Amino acid sequence: MIIDRDENITIITQETAKIPQLVEKIQQSYEKFKNDNIIVNLSSLGKLKLEDIIEFLEVSNKHRKAKHSFVIVASDFNFDDAPDEIVIVPTTQEAYDIIEMEEMERDLGF
C-alpha cells in the first residue's frame, strides 16, 4: 500500500492483488486520513470483480457519511456492476473531478 497526499486528498495505491488485506490496512490507518478525501487506485491490479469492489463498501459508507469523498479507480471493471453506494471511475483524473464536484455539492448544502 502506497499513500500519497495532494492537499486534502489521500491517494492510496495498491500494487498487489490482495484486496481484503488492503481494506484491513485502510481501516487500521483510517485515523491518519479520516479528514481527507480518499482515492483508492486499483488500476494496476488488472481485471477486478464485483466482490473486490464490495470489500470497500463499509469503509466507503463510513467515509461518505462523514462528508468526505471516497473514490475507487479501476481501469478494468464493468462499471454497470458497481453498486450505487460506491463511486468507481476508470482514471485518476476522473476521481479528482468527482471529488471536486462532491466538494461543490457539500459547499452548497447537498
Residue, then its C-alpha position, 0 to 999 in steps of 0.5 A: m500500500i502506497i499513500d500519497r497526499d495532494e492537499n486534502i486528498t489521500i491517494i492510496t495505491q495498491e500494487t498487489a492483488k490482495i484486496p481484503q488485506l488492503v481494506e484491513k490496512i485502510q481501516q487500521s490507518y483510517e485515523k491518519f486520513k479520516n479528514d481527507n478525501i480518499i482515492v483508492n487506485l486499483s488500476s494496476l491490479g488488472k481485471l477486478k470483480l464485483e466482490d473486490i469492489i464490495e470489500f470497500l463498501e463499509v469503509s466507503n459508507k463510513h467515509r461518505k457519511a462523514k462528508h468526505s469523498f471516497v473514490i475507487v479507480a479501476s481501469d478494468f471493471n464493468f462499471d454497470d456492476a458497481p453498486d450505487e453506494i460506491v463511486i468507481v471511475p476508470t482514471t485518476q483524473e476522473a476521481y479528482d473531478i468527482i471529488e471536486m464536484e462532491e466538494m461543490e455539492r457539500d459547499l452548497g448544502f447537498 
